[in-house]
Amino acid sequence: MASERKERLKIARRWTKAMEDVVKEKLQLGWSPEQIVGECKNKNIPMVSTESIYKWIWKDKEKGGEWYKYLRTGHKQKRKRYGKKDNRGLLKDIKRIDLCHREVENKE
């Protein structure tokens, strides 16, 4: 089994037009890159890794492409805080030290 794996890994998997066509077709059907690679592996169709598919999708997005929209979930957007002031990190019912009586300063 080890020799078989070693031989199989010698085959350099490069992104081809045929792979791109398969990926585009499956993405339009709502498949994830993991599902695409799994299906190709089951049917002995040569395919690059899921990471390579994601890299291709994000490169396409940088060039103005739309393939990233076919992914099931996108990158999580950070929520911007507009409007009212944020009260995070403030303690309630705390007396500020600069508002304390002057007697406290001379305490020994």
Biopython code that builds the backbone (N, CA, C, O; Angstrom):
import numpy as np
from Bio.PDB.StructureBuilder import StructureBuilder

atoms = [
    (1, "MET", "N", (0.823, -1.194, 0.000)),
    (1, "MET", "CA", (0.000, 0.000, 0.000)),
    (1, "MET", "C", (0.864, 1.255, 0.000)),
    (1, "MET", "O", (0.532, 2.245, -0.653)),
    (2, "ALA", "N", (1.974, 1.212, 0.734)),
    (2, "ALA", "CA", (2.857, 2.371, 0.792)),
    (2, "ALA", "C", (3.451, 2.663, -0.582)),
    (2, "ALA", "O", (3.542, 3.820, -0.990)),
    (3, "SER", "N", (3.851, 1.618, -1.290)),
    (3, "SER", "CA", (4.426, 1.820, -2.630)),
    (3, "SER", "C", (3.384, 2.396, -3.585)),
    (3, "SER", "O", (3.683, 3.252, -4.417)),
    (4, "GLU", "N", (2.160, 1.906, -3.444)),
    (4, "GLU", "CA", (1.080, 2.410, -4.308)),
    (4, "GLU", "C", (0.834, 3.889, -4.064)),
    (4, "GLU", "O", (0.669, 4.658, -5.011)),
    (5, "ARG", "N", (0.808, 4.297, -2.780)),
    (5, "ARG", "CA", (0.620, 5.704, -2.440)),
    (5, "ARG", "C", (1.771, 6.550, -2.963)),
    (5, "ARG", "O", (1.572, 7.656, -3.465)),
    (6, "LYS", "N", (2.966, 6.014, -2.836)),
    (6, "LYS", "CA", (4.153, 6.737, -3.287)),
    (6, "LYS", "C", (4.084, 6.984, -4.793)),
    (6, "LYS", "O", (4.403, 8.079, -5.257)),
    (7, "GLU", "N", (3.674, 5.984, -5.547)),
    (7, "GLU", "CA", (3.550, 6.136, -6.993)),
    (7, "GLU", "C", (2.443, 7.133, -7.342)),
    (7, "GLU", "O", (2.590, 7.951, -8.250)),
    (8, "ARG", "N", (1.349, 7.051, -6.615)),
    (8, "ARG", "CA", (0.222, 7.925, -6.900)),
    (8, "ARG", "C", (0.587, 9.389, -6.647)),
    (8, "ARG", "O", (0.147, 10.272, -7.383)),
    (9, "LEU", "N", (1.381, 9.649, -5.617)),
    (9, "LEU", "CA", (1.751, 11.014, -5.288)),
    (9, "LEU", "C", (2.791, 11.595, -6.238)),
    (9, "LEU", "O", (2.998, 12.808, -6.257)),
    (10, "LYS", "N", (3.447, 10.748, -7.024)),
    (10, "LYS", "CA", (4.422, 11.250, -7.989)),
    (10, "LYS", "C", (3.738, 12.036, -9.106)),
    (10, "LYS", "O", (4.350, 12.896, -9.740)),
    (11, "ILE", "N", (2.462, 11.728, -9.338)),
    (11, "ILE", "CA", (1.725, 12.422, -10.386)),
    (11, "ILE", "C", (1.458, 13.847, -9.910)),
    (11, "ILE", "O", (0.744, 14.068, -8.931)),
    (12, "ALA", "N", (2.044, 14.803, -10.619)),
    (12, "ALA", "CA", (1.850, 16.199, -10.230)),
    (12, "ALA", "C", (0.460, 16.642, -10.677)),
    (12, "ALA", "O", (0.126, 16.562, -11.859)),
    (13, "ARG", "N", (-0.327, 17.098, -9.746)),
    (13, "ARG", "CA", (-1.671, 17.553, -10.068)),
    (13, "ARG", "C", (-1.614, 19.051, -10.332)),
    (13, "ARG", "O", (-1.340, 19.836, -9.423)),
    (14, "ARG", "N", (-1.863, 19.435, -11.532)),
    (14, "ARG", "CA", (-1.864, 20.850, -11.914)),
    (14, "ARG", "C", (-3.279, 21.244, -12.322)),
    (14, "ARG", "O", (-4.056, 20.417, -12.800)),
    (15, "TRP", "N", (-3.592, 22.494, -12.127)),
    (15, "TRP", "CA", (-4.896, 23.025, -12.485)),
    (15, "TRP", "C", (-5.035, 22.999, -14.003)),
    (15, "TRP", "O", (-4.225, 23.596, -14.712)),
    (16, "THR", "N", (-6.043, 22.320, -14.497)),
    (16, "THR", "CA", (-6.268, 22.235, -15.945)),
    (16, "THR", "C", (-7.630, 22.826, -16.290)),
    (16, "THR", "O", (-8.460, 23.061, -15.412)),
    (17, "LYS", "N", (-7.844, 23.060, -17.569)),
    (17, "LYS", "CA", (-9.121, 23.592, -18.040)),
    (17, "LYS", "C", (-10.259, 22.614, -17.726)),
    (17, "LYS", "O", (-11.363, 23.030, -17.372)),
    (18, "ALA", "N", (-9.980, 21.309, -17.859)),
    (18, "ALA", "CA", (-11.004, 20.300, -17.558)),
    (18, "ALA", "C", (-11.403, 20.351, -16.086)),
    (18, "ALA", "O", (-12.586, 20.251, -15.760)),
    (19, "MET", "N", (-10.417, 20.508, -15.192)),
    (19, "MET", "CA", (-10.716, 20.614, -13.759)),
    (19, "MET", "C", (-11.528, 21.874, -13.480)),
    (19, "MET", "O", (-12.472, 21.861, -12.690)),
    (20, "GLU", "N", (-11.145, 22.958, -14.141)),
    (20, "GLU", "CA", (-11.856, 24.221, -13.951)),
    (20, "GLU", "C", (-13.318, 24.081, -14.377)),
    (20, "GLU", "O", (-14.214, 24.580, -13.696)),
    (21, "ASP", "N", (-13.557, 23.403, -15.500)),
    (21, "ASP", "CA", (-14.925, 23.197, -15.976)),
    (21, "ASP", "C", (-15.751, 22.382, -14.981)),
    (21, "ASP", "O", (-16.914, 22.691, -14.722)),
    (22, "VAL", "N", (-15.125, 21.326, -14.423)),
    (22, "VAL", "CA", (-15.822, 20.492, -13.430)),
    (22, "VAL", "C", (-16.147, 21.325, -12.189)),
    (22, "VAL", "O", (-17.259, 21.256, -11.665)),
    (23, "VAL", "N", (-15.176, 22.108, -11.723)),
    (23, "VAL", "CA", (-15.375, 22.920, -10.523)),
    (23, "VAL", "C", (-16.486, 23.944, -10.757)),
    (23, "VAL", "O", (-17.353, 24.123, -9.902)),
    (24, "LYS", "N", (-16.465, 24.609, -11.899)),
    (24, "LYS", "CA", (-17.501, 25.611, -12.195)),
    (24, "LYS", "C", (-18.890, 24.969, -12.242)),
    (24, "LYS", "O", (-19.855, 25.511, -11.704)),
    (25, "GLU", "N", (-18.973, 23.815, -12.890)),
    (25, "GLU", "CA", (-20.255, 23.120, -13.011)),
    (25, "GLU", "C", (-20.808, 22.748, -11.641)),
    (25, "GLU", "O", (-21.984, 22.973, -11.355)),
    (26, "LYS", "N", (-19.946, 22.174, -10.792)),
    (26, "LYS", "CA", (-20.393, 21.719, -9.472)),
    (26, "LYS", "C", (-20.704, 22.893, -8.535)),
    (26, "LYS", "O", (-21.628, 22.815, -7.725)),
    (27, "LEU", "N", (-19.929, 23.979, -8.647)),
    (27, "LEU", "CA", (-20.218, 25.148, -7.812)),
    (27, "LEU", "C", (-21.593, 25.720, -8.143)),
    (27, "LEU", "O", (-22.324, 26.151, -7.251)),
    (28, "GLN", "N", (-21.939, 25.720, -9.428)),
    (28, "GLN", "CA", (-23.248, 26.232, -9.835)),
    (28, "GLN", "C", (-24.378, 25.350, -9.295)),
    (28, "GLN", "O", (-25.499, 25.819, -9.097)),
    (29, "LEU", "N", (-24.079, 24.083, -9.060)),
    (29, "LEU", "CA", (-25.080, 23.172, -8.496)),
    (29, "LEU", "C", (-25.163, 23.277, -6.973)),
    (29, "LEU", "O", (-25.988, 22.614, -6.343)),
    (30, "GLY", "N", (-24.294, 24.123, -6.380)),
    (30, "GLY", "CA", (-24.342, 24.329, -4.937)),
    (30, "GLY", "C", (-23.415, 23.417, -4.149)),
    (30, "GLY", "O", (-23.570, 23.285, -2.935)),
    (31, "TRP", "N", (-22.463, 22.790, -4.811)),
    (31, "TRP", "CA", (-21.524, 21.897, -4.135)),
    (31, "TRP", "C", (-20.414, 22.706, -3.487)),
    (31, "TRP", "O", (-20.059, 23.784, -3.964)),
    (32, "SER", "N", (-19.871, 22.183, -2.401)),
    (32, "SER", "CA", (-18.710, 22.792, -1.760)),
    (32, "SER", "C", (-17.447, 22.211, -2.397)),
    (32, "SER", "O", (-17.508, 21.136, -2.992)),
    (33, "PRO", "N", (-16.305, 22.894, -2.287)),
    (33, "PRO", "CA", (-15.056, 22.339, -2.807)),
    (33, "PRO", "C", (-14.734, 20.965, -2.218)),
    (33, "PRO", "O", (-14.169, 20.116, -2.909)),
    (34, "GLU", "N", (-15.084, 20.737, -0.957)),
    (34, "GLU", "CA", (-14.833, 19.435, -0.332)),
    (34, "GLU", "C", (-15.652, 18.344, -1.020)),
    (34, "GLU", "O", (-15.157, 17.241, -1.252)),
    (35, "GLN", "N", (-16.895, 18.656, -1.341)),
    (35, "GLN", "CA", (-17.745, 17.688, -2.034)),
    (35, "GLN", "C", (-17.227, 17.408, -3.442)),
    (35, "GLN", "O", (-17.256, 16.269, -3.908)),
    (36, "ILE", "N", (-16.758, 18.445, -4.108)),
    (36, "ILE", "CA", (-16.234, 18.283, -5.473)),
    (36, "ILE", "C", (-15.043, 17.338, -5.474)),
    (36, "ILE", "O", (-14.981, 16.407, -6.277)),
    (37, "VAL", "N", (-14.096, 17.580, -4.569)),
    (37, "VAL", "CA", (-12.896, 16.741, -4.495)),
    (37, "VAL", "C", (-13.277, 15.315, -4.104)),
    (37, "VAL", "O", (-12.744, 14.359, -4.667)),
    (38, "GLY", "N", (-14.191, 15.161, -3.149)),
    (38, "GLY", "CA", (-14.615, 13.831, -2.724)),
    (38, "GLY", "C", (-15.261, 13.044, -3.856)),
    (38, "GLY", "O", (-14.969, 11.862, -4.036)),
    (39, "GLU", "N", (-16.128, 13.685, -4.613)),
    (39, "GLU", "CA", (-16.803, 13.026, -5.733)),
    (39, "GLU", "C", (-15.799, 12.620, -6.817)),
    (39, "GLU", "O", (-15.884, 11.523, -7.370)),
    (40, "CYS", "N", (-14.857, 13.505, -7.114)),
    (40, "CYS", "CA", (-13.842, 13.192, -8.126)),
    (40, "CYS", "C", (-12.956, 12.033, -7.663)),
    (40, "CYS", "O", (-12.548, 11.193, -8.466)),
    (41, "LYS", "N", (-12.666, 11.999, -6.373)),
    (41, "LYS", "CA", (-11.850, 10.913, -5.828)),
    (41, "LYS", "C", (-12.596, 9.582, -5.950)),
    (41, "LYS", "O", (-11.996, 8.567, -6.303)),
    (42, "ASN", "N", (-13.898, 9.579, -5.659)),
    (42, "ASN", "CA", (-14.699, 8.356, -5.763)),
    (42, "ASN", "C", (-14.805, 7.854, -7.202)),
    (42, "ASN", "O", (-14.853, 6.648, -7.444)),
    (43, "LYS", "N", (-14.841, 8.782, -8.147)),
    (43, "LYS", "CA", (-14.992, 8.407, -9.556)),
    (43, "LYS", "C", (-13.656, 8.348, -10.304)),
    (43, "LYS", "O", (-13.629, 8.211, -11.527)),
    (44, "ASN", "N", (-12.546, 8.452, -9.561)),
    (44, "ASN", "CA", (-11.192, 8.421, -10.128)),
    (44, "ASN", "C", (-10.975, 9.472, -11.215)),
    (44, "ASN", "O", (-10.321, 9.214, -12.225)),
    (45, "ILE", "N", (-11.528, 10.644, -10.992)),
    (45, "ILE", "CA", (-11.318, 11.787, -11.888)),
    (45, "ILE", "C", (-10.190, 12.614, -11.282)),
    (45, "ILE", "O", (-10.256, 12.953, -10.101)),
    (46, "PRO", "N", (-9.152, 12.952, -12.058)),
    (46, "PRO", "CA", (-8.063, 13.757, -11.495)),
    (46, "PRO", "C", (-8.562, 15.129, -11.047)),
    (46, "PRO", "O", (-9.269, 15.821, -11.781)),
    (47, "MET", "N", (-8.180, 15.506, -9.827)),
    (47, "MET", "CA", (-8.637, 16.780, -9.283)),
    (47, "MET", "C", (-7.602, 17.289, -8.303)),
    (47, "MET", "O", (-6.938, 16.508, -7.623)),
    (48, "VAL", "N", (-7.469, 18.605, -8.235)),
    (48, "VAL", "CA", (-6.557, 19.232, -7.275)),
    (48, "VAL", "C", (-7.195, 19.199, -5.889)),
    (48, "VAL", "O", (-8.317, 18.718, -5.730)),
    (49, "SER", "N", (-6.489, 19.706, -4.899)),
    (49, "SER", "CA", (-7.002, 19.679, -3.521)),
    (49, "SER", "C", (-8.053, 20.766, -3.301)),
    (49, "SER", "O", (-8.216, 21.668, -4.122)),
    (50, "THR", "N", (-8.756, 20.660, -2.183)),
    (50, "THR", "CA", (-9.757, 21.673, -1.844)),
    (50, "THR", "C", (-9.094, 23.031, -1.651)),
    (50, "THR", "O", (-9.659, 24.063, -2.014)),
    (51, "GLU", "N", (-7.904, 23.024, -1.083)),
    (51, "GLU", "CA", (-7.180, 24.277, -0.864)),
    (51, "GLU", "C", (-6.895, 24.970, -2.186)),
    (51, "GLU", "O", (-7.005, 26.192, -2.284)),
    (52, "SER", "N", (-6.527, 24.192, -3.208)),
    (52, "SER", "CA", (-6.261, 24.774, -4.528)),
    (52, "SER", "C", (-7.527, 25.365, -5.137)),
    (52, "SER", "O", (-7.478, 26.399, -5.804)),
    (53, "ILE", "N", (-8.661, 24.707, -4.906)),
    (53, "ILE", "CA", (-9.924, 25.231, -5.423)),
    (53, "ILE", "C", (-10.256, 26.557, -4.742)),
    (53, "ILE", "O", (-10.656, 27.517, -5.400)),
    (54, "TYR", "N", (-10.085, 26.604, -3.405)),
    (54, "TYR", "CA", (-10.345, 27.854, -2.694)),
    (54, "TYR", "C", (-9.398, 28.963, -3.172)),
    (54, "TYR", "O", (-9.819, 30.107, -3.346)),
    (55, "LYS", "N", (-8.128, 28.627, -3.383)),
    (55, "LYS", "CA", (-7.172, 29.628, -3.881)),
    (55, "LYS", "C", (-7.617, 30.167, -5.231)),
    (55, "LYS", "O", (-7.535, 31.371, -5.476)),
    (56, "TRP", "N", (-8.093, 29.281, -6.116)),
    (56, "TRP", "CA", (-8.561, 29.695, -7.435)),
    (56, "TRP", "C", (-9.763, 30.634, -7.305)),
    (56, "TRP", "O", (-9.857, 31.637, -8.011)),
    (57, "ILE", "N", (-10.686, 30.294, -6.387)),
    (57, "ILE", "CA", (-11.881, 31.112, -6.187)),
    (57, "ILE", "C", (-11.506, 32.509, -5.696)),
    (57, "ILE", "O", (-12.042, 33.502, -6.189)),
    (58, "TRP", "N", (-10.587, 32.593, -4.724)),
    (58, "TRP", "CA", (-10.232, 33.902, -4.166)),
    (58, "TRP", "C", (-9.391, 34.716, -5.143)),
    (58, "TRP", "O", (-9.488, 35.943, -5.153)),
    (59, "LYS", "N", (-8.571, 34.067, -5.964)),
    (59, "LYS", "CA", (-7.841, 34.799, -7.012)),
    (59, "LYS", "C", (-8.828, 35.367, -8.024)),
    (59, "LYS", "O", (-8.677, 36.495, -8.493)),
    (60, "ASP", "N", (-9.841, 34.569, -8.352)),
    (60, "ASP", "CA", (-10.874, 35.019, -9.279)),
    (60, "ASP", "C", (-11.604, 36.231, -8.709)),
    (60, "ASP", "O", (-11.931, 37.165, -9.442)),
    (61, "LYS", "N", (-11.860, 36.215, -7.398)),
    (61, "LYS", "CA", (-12.545, 37.350, -6.759)),
    (61, "LYS", "C", (-11.691, 38.611, -6.849)),
    (61, "LYS", "O", (-12.212, 39.695, -7.110)),
    (62, "GLU", "N", (-10.379, 38.476, -6.634)),
    (62, "GLU", "CA", (-9.483, 39.631, -6.716)),
    (62, "GLU", "C", (-9.499, 40.252, -8.107)),
    (62, "GLU", "O", (-9.328, 41.462, -8.258)),
    (63, "LYS", "N", (-9.704, 39.416, -9.119)),
    (63, "LYS", "CA", (-9.744, 39.903, -10.505)),
    (63, "LYS", "C", (-11.125, 40.433, -10.879)),
    (63, "LYS", "O", (-11.337, 40.861, -12.014)),
    (64, "GLY", "N", (-12.059, 40.409, -9.942)),
    (64, "GLY", "CA", (-13.401, 40.912, -10.205)),
    (64, "GLY", "C", (-14.391, 39.824, -10.570)),
    (64, "GLY", "O", (-15.497, 40.120, -11.022)),
    (65, "GLY", "N", (-14.009, 38.565, -10.381)),
    (65, "GLY", "CA", (-14.885, 37.440, -10.710)),
    (65, "GLY", "C", (-16.010, 37.257, -9.711)),
    (65, "GLY", "O", (-16.052, 37.910, -8.669)),
    (66, "GLU", "N", (-16.914, 36.361, -10.046)),
    (66, "GLU", "CA", (-18.103, 36.140, -9.234)),
    (66, "GLU", "C", (-18.176, 34.742, -8.623)),
    (66, "GLU", "O", (-19.182, 34.427, -7.988)),
    (67, "TRP", "N", (-17.171, 33.895, -8.780)),
    (67, "TRP", "CA", (-17.279, 32.501, -8.327)),
    (67, "TRP", "C", (-17.353, 32.369, -6.820)),
    (67, "TRP", "O", (-17.872, 31.371, -6.319)),
    (68, "TYR", "N", (-16.853, 33.340, -6.087)),
    (68, "TYR", "CA", (-16.913, 33.259, -4.624)),
    (68, "TYR", "C", (-18.357, 33.299, -4.130)),
    (68, "TYR", "O", (-18.644, 32.824, -3.031)),
    (69, "LYS", "N", (-19.262, 33.854, -4.917)),
    (69, "LYS", "CA", (-20.669, 33.937, -4.514)),
    (69, "LYS", "C", (-21.340, 32.570, -4.511)),
    (69, "LYS", "O", (-22.394, 32.401, -3.897)),
    (70, "TYR", "N", (-20.744, 31.593, -5.188)),
    (70, "TYR", "CA", (-21.322, 30.253, -5.242)),
    (70, "TYR", "C", (-20.945, 29.408, -4.029)),
    (70, "TYR", "O", (-21.488, 28.320, -3.841)),
    (71, "LEU", "N", (-20.014, 29.901, -3.201)),
    (71, "LEU", "CA", (-19.659, 29.163, -1.990)),
    (71, "LEU", "C", (-20.832, 29.215, -1.019)),
    (71, "LEU", "O", (-21.594, 30.182, -1.000)),
    (72, "ARG", "N", (-20.967, 28.173, -0.222)),
    (72, "ARG", "CA", (-22.101, 28.103, 0.704)),
    (72, "ARG", "C", (-22.049, 29.200, 1.745)),
    (72, "ARG", "O", (-23.072, 29.807, 2.061)),
    (73, "THR", "N", (-20.877, 29.459, 2.277)),
    (73, "THR", "CA", (-20.727, 30.542, 3.246)),
    (73, "THR", "C", (-19.561, 31.402, 2.821)),
    (73, "THR", "O", (-18.538, 30.890, 2.368)),
    (74, "GLY", "N", (-19.706, 32.691, 2.962)),
    (74, "GLY", "CA", (-18.632, 33.604, 2.634)),
    (74, "GLY", "C", (-17.814, 33.896, 3.863)),
    (74, "GLY", "O", (-17.994, 33.262, 4.903)),
    (75, "HIS", "N", (-16.925, 34.843, 3.754)),
    (75, "HIS", "CA", (-16.165, 35.264, 4.918)),
    (75, "HIS", "C", (-17.088, 36.029, 5.857)),
    (75, "HIS", "O", (-17.948, 36.791, 5.416)),
    (76, "LYS", "N", (-16.903, 35.820, 7.140)),
    (76, "LYS", "CA", (-17.739, 36.495, 8.122)),
    (76, "LYS", "C", (-17.413, 37.988, 8.109)),
    (76, "LYS", "O", (-16.253, 38.386, 8.217)),
    (77, "GLN", "N", (-18.443, 38.791, 7.976)),
    (77, "GLN", "CA", (-18.260, 40.237, 7.967)),
    (77, "GLN", "C", (-18.193, 40.752, 9.400)),
    (77, "GLN", "O", (-18.944, 40.301, 10.266)),
    (78, "LYS", "N", (-17.304, 41.682, 9.642)),
    (78, "LYS", "CA", (-17.248, 42.293, 10.962)),
    (78, "LYS", "C", (-18.352, 43.331, 11.057)),
    (78, "LYS", "O", (-18.558, 44.123, 10.138)),
    (79, "ARG", "N", (-19.056, 43.318, 12.178)),
    (79, "ARG", "CA", (-20.147, 44.267, 12.371)),
    (79, "ARG", "C", (-19.574, 45.608, 12.798)),
    (79, "ARG", "O", (-18.832, 45.693, 13.777)),
    (80, "LYS", "N", (-19.918, 46.639, 12.069)),
    (80, "LYS", "CA", (-19.441, 47.975, 12.407)),
    (80, "LYS", "C", (-20.374, 48.587, 13.432)),
    (80, "LYS", "O", (-21.585, 48.378, 13.377)),
    (81, "ARG", "N", (-19.828, 49.328, 14.347)),
    (81, "ARG", "CA", (-20.617, 49.923, 15.416)),
    (81, "ARG", "C", (-20.796, 51.412, 15.115)),
    (81, "ARG", "O", (-19.878, 52.211, 15.300)),
    (82, "TYR", "N", (-21.965, 51.759, 14.659)),
    (82, "TYR", "CA", (-22.291, 53.147, 14.363)),
    (82, "TYR", "C", (-23.249, 53.669, 15.421)),
    (82, "TYR", "O", (-23.881, 52.899, 16.145)),
    (83, "GLY", "N", (-23.343, 54.967, 15.497)),
    (83, "GLY", "CA", (-24.377, 55.553, 16.354)),
    (83, "GLY", "C", (-23.973, 55.656, 17.803)),
    (83, "GLY", "O", (-22.967, 56.285, 18.133)),
    (84, "LYS", "N", (-24.764, 55.030, 18.682)),
    (84, "LYS", "CA", (-24.581, 55.231, 20.114)),
    (84, "LYS", "C", (-23.214, 54.749, 20.594)),
    (84, "LYS", "O", (-22.603, 53.843, 20.028)),
    (85, "LYS", "N", (-22.766, 55.403, 21.668)),
    (85, "LYS", "CA", (-21.452, 55.102, 22.219)),
    (85, "LYS", "C", (-21.446, 53.709, 22.835)),
    (85, "LYS", "O", (-22.431, 53.254, 23.418)),
    (86, "ASP", "N", (-20.348, 53.076, 22.691)),
    (86, "ASP", "CA", (-20.185, 51.715, 23.183)),
    (86, "ASP", "C", (-19.829, 51.731, 24.673)),
    (86, "ASP", "O", (-18.939, 52.477, 25.081)),
    (87, "ASN", "N", (-20.504, 50.927, 25.484)),
    (87, "ASN", "CA", (-20.245, 50.878, 26.924)),
    (87, "ASN", "C", (-19.419, 49.669, 27.329)),
    (87, "ASN", "O", (-19.348, 49.330, 28.510)),
    (88, "ARG", "N", (-18.795, 49.017, 26.355)),
    (88, "ARG", "CA", (-17.997, 47.842, 26.717)),
    (88, "ARG", "C", (-16.786, 48.255, 27.539)),
    (88, "ARG", "O", (-16.177, 49.289, 27.268)),
    (89, "GLY", "N", (-16.439, 47.473, 28.518)),
    (89, "GLY", "CA", (-15.246, 47.713, 29.321)),
    (89, "GLY", "C", (-15.454, 48.671, 30.481)),
    (89, "GLY", "O", (-14.519, 48.911, 31.245)),
    (90, "LEU", "N", (-16.637, 49.219, 30.636)),
    (90, "LEU", "CA", (-16.895, 50.143, 31.742)),
    (90, "LEU", "C", (-17.549, 49.388, 32.896)),
    (90, "LEU", "O", (-18.426, 48.550, 32.691)),
    (91, "LEU", "N", (-17.112, 49.696, 34.093)),
    (91, "LEU", "CA", (-17.685, 49.077, 35.280)),
    (91, "LEU", "C", (-18.812, 49.946, 35.824)),
    (91, "LEU", "O", (-18.713, 51.173, 35.818)),
    (92, "LYS", "N", (-19.876, 49.314, 36.290)),
    (92, "LYS", "CA", (-21.019, 50.064, 36.818)),
    (92, "LYS", "C", (-20.804, 50.385, 38.292)),
    (92, "LYS", "O", (-20.152, 49.635, 39.019)),
    (93, "ASP", "N", (-21.357, 51.495, 38.712)),
    (93, "ASP", "CA", (-21.360, 51.914, 40.116)),
    (93, "ASP", "C", (-19.963, 51.959, 40.725)),
    (93, "ASP", "O", (-19.759, 51.498, 41.848)),
    (94, "ILE", "N", (-19.030, 52.498, 40.010)),
    (94, "ILE", "CA", (-17.658, 52.631, 40.510)),
    (94, "ILE", "C", (-17.367, 54.120, 40.696)),
    (94, "ILE", "O", (-17.635, 54.934, 39.813)),
    (95, "LYS", "N", (-16.807, 54.462, 41.873)),
    (95, "LYS", "CA", (-16.423, 55.838, 42.132)),
    (95, "LYS", "C", (-15.050, 56.084, 41.552)),
    (95, "LYS", "O", (-14.103, 55.350, 41.833)),
    (96, "ARG", "N", (-14.948, 57.123, 40.739)),
    (96, "ARG", "CA", (-13.637, 57.451, 40.171)),
    (96, "ARG", "C", (-12.759, 58.041, 41.258)),
    (96, "ARG", "O", (-13.235, 58.769, 42.129)),
    (97, "ILE", "N", (-11.494, 57.727, 41.203)),
    (97, "ILE", "CA", (-10.580, 58.143, 42.261)),
    (97, "ILE", "C", (-10.387, 59.655, 42.297)),
    (97, "ILE", "O", (-10.145, 60.221, 43.363)),
    (98, "ASP", "N", (-10.490, 60.307, 41.161)),
    (98, "ASP", "CA", (-10.304, 61.756, 41.154)),
    (98, "ASP", "C", (-11.520, 62.495, 41.733)),
    (98, "ASP", "O", (-11.449, 63.697, 41.988)),
    (99, "LEU", "N", (-12.627, 61.785, 41.940)),
    (99, "LEU", "CA", (-13.815, 62.394, 42.542)),
    (99, "LEU", "C", (-13.922, 62.090, 44.039)),
    (99, "LEU", "O", (-14.869, 62.540, 44.683)),
    (100, "CYS", "N", (-12.979, 61.344, 44.603)),
    (100, "CYS", "CA", (-13.007, 61.017, 46.033)),
    (100, "CYS", "C", (-12.658, 62.253, 46.858)),
    (100, "CYS", "O", (-12.132, 63.234, 46.332)),
    (101, "HIS", "N", (-12.954, 62.198, 48.142)),
    (101, "HIS", "CA", (-12.659, 63.302, 49.047)),
    (101, "HIS", "C", (-11.149, 63.476, 49.204)),
    (101, "HIS", "O", (-10.377, 62.538, 49.007)),
    (102, "ARG", "N", (-10.755, 64.674, 49.555)),
    (102, "ARG", "CA", (-9.339, 65.000, 49.741)),
    (102, "ARG", "C", (-8.749, 64.243, 50.935)),
    (102, "ARG", "O", (-7.537, 64.030, 50.975)),
    (103, "GLU", "N", (-9.571, 63.830, 51.912)),
    (103, "GLU", "CA", (-9.096, 63.110, 53.091)),
    (103, "GLU", "C", (-8.430, 61.817, 52.697)),
    (103, "GLU", "O", (-7.508, 61.354, 53.370)),
    (104, "VAL", "N", (-8.898, 61.224, 51.597)),
    (104, "VAL", "CA", (-8.361, 59.948, 51.165)),
    (104, "VAL", "C", (-6.895, 60.092, 50.747)),
    (104, "VAL", "O", (-6.110, 59.156, 50.898)),
    (105, "GLU", "N", (-6.532, 61.260, 50.226)),
    (105, "GLU", "CA", (-5.160, 61.490, 49.771)),
    (105, "GLU", "C", (-4.179, 61.444, 50.951)),
    (105, "GLU", "O", (-3.053, 60.975, 50.785)),
    (106, "ASN", "N", (-4.581, 61.920, 52.135)),
    (106, "ASN", "CA", (-3.700, 61.996, 53.289)),
    (106, "ASN", "C", (-3.755, 60.748, 54.148)),
    (106, "ASN", "O", (-3.122, 60.698, 55.203)),
    (107, "LYS", "N", (-4.470, 59.777, 53.734)),
    (107, "LYS", "CA", (-4.640, 58.556, 54.538)),
    (107, "LYS", "C", (-3.328, 57.779, 54.574)),
    (107, "LYS", "O", (-2.670, 57.611, 53.547)),
    (108, "GLU", "N", (-2.949, 57.307, 55.764)),
    (108, "GLU", "CA", (-1.719, 56.552, 55.903)),
    (108, "GLU", "C", (-1.968, 55.177, 56.407)),
    (108, "GLU", "O", (-1.027, 54.404, 56.582)),
]
sb = StructureBuilder()
sb.init_structure("model")
sb.init_model(0)
sb.init_chain("A")
sb.init_seg("    ")
for serial, (resi, resn, name, xyz) in enumerate(atoms, 1):
    if name == "N":
        sb.init_residue(resn, " ", resi, " ")
    sb.init_atom(name, np.array(xyz, "f"), 0.0, 1.0, " ", f" {name:<3s}", serial, name[0])
structure = sb.get_structure()
